[in-house]
């Protein structure tokens, strides 16, 4: 898992694709929110956002 993350950061740095960083961070935050909300009582409200 960490190797993929390190390789991705290395690719971004070498190719100077710095605009990808906010996209990746946003996708990770949304994914984490969905995973954490899976078993909670607020899940119906979070799913309604999307």
C-alpha positions as YAML, in Angstrom:
chain: A
units: angstrom
residues:
- id: 1
  name: UNK
  ca: [0.00, 0.00, 0.00]
- id: 2
  name: UNK
  ca: [2.70, 2.48, 0.95]
- id: 3
  name: UNK
  ca: [4.77, 1.55, -2.10]
- id: 4
  name: UNK
  ca: [1.92, 2.65, -4.38]
- id: 5
  name: UNK
  ca: [1.64, 5.95, -2.49]
- id: 6
  name: UNK
  ca: [5.38, 6.57, -2.69]
- id: 7
  name: UNK
  ca: [5.46, 5.68, -6.39]
- id: 8
  name: UNK
  ca: [2.56, 8.04, -7.06]
- id: 9
  name: UNK
  ca: [4.30, 10.91, -5.26]
- id: 10
  name: UNK
  ca: [7.53, 10.17, -7.12]
- id: 11
  name: UNK
  ca: [5.65, 10.23, -10.44]
- id: 12
  name: UNK
  ca: [4.00, 13.55, -9.58]
- id: 13
  name: UNK
  ca: [7.34, 15.07, -8.63]
- id: 14
  name: UNK
  ca: [9.23, 13.79, -11.69]
- id: 15
  name: UNK
  ca: [6.53, 14.69, -14.23]
- id: 16
  name: UNK
  ca: [5.73, 18.00, -12.49]
- id: 17
  name: UNK
  ca: [2.02, 17.16, -12.35]
- id: 18
  name: UNK
  ca: [1.39, 19.06, -9.14]
- id: 19
  name: UNK
  ca: [-2.24, 19.69, -10.04]
- id: 20
  name: UNK
  ca: [-2.89, 15.99, -9.30]
- id: 21
  name: UNK
  ca: [-2.23, 16.41, -5.57]
- id: 22
  name: UNK
  ca: [-5.51, 18.18, -4.69]
- id: 23
  name: UNK
  ca: [-7.46, 15.69, -6.81]
- id: 24
  name: UNK
  ca: [-5.89, 12.72, -5.03]
- id: 25
  name: UNK
  ca: [-6.36, 14.27, -1.58]
- id: 26
  name: UNK
  ca: [-10.01, 15.05, -2.30]
- id: 27
  name: UNK
  ca: [-10.70, 11.52, -3.56]
- id: 28
  name: UNK
  ca: [-9.00, 10.05, -0.49]
- id: 29
  name: UNK
  ca: [-11.06, 12.23, 1.85]
- id: 30
  name: UNK
  ca: [-14.33, 11.34, 0.16]
- id: 31
  name: UNK
  ca: [-13.42, 7.65, 0.17]
- id: 32
  name: UNK
  ca: [-12.46, 7.78, 3.84]
- id: 33
  name: UNK
  ca: [-15.70, 9.55, 4.69]
- id: 34
  name: UNK
  ca: [-17.74, 6.90, 2.92]
- id: 35
  name: UNK
  ca: [-15.86, 4.07, 4.61]
- id: 36
  name: UNK
  ca: [-16.22, 5.61, 8.06]
- id: 37
  name: UNK
  ca: [-19.90, 6.37, 7.54]
- id: 38
  name: UNK
  ca: [-20.71, 2.83, 6.42]
- id: 39
  name: UNK
  ca: [-21.63, 1.58, 9.87]
- id: 40
  name: UNK
  ca: [-22.74, 4.77, 11.58]
- id: 41
  name: UNK
  ca: [-26.12, 6.35, 12.18]
- id: 42
  name: UNK
  ca: [-25.29, 9.34, 9.96]
- id: 43
  name: UNK
  ca: [-24.80, 7.19, 6.87]
- id: 44
  name: UNK
  ca: [-28.18, 8.08, 5.28]
- id: 45
  name: UNK
  ca: [-27.36, 11.78, 5.55]
- id: 46
  name: UNK
  ca: [-23.89, 11.41, 4.03]
- id: 47
  name: UNK
  ca: [-25.17, 9.29, 1.15]
- id: 48
  name: UNK
  ca: [-27.80, 11.94, 0.46]
- id: 49
  name: UNK
  ca: [-25.01, 14.45, -0.22]
- id: 50
  name: UNK
  ca: [-23.75, 12.39, -3.14]
...
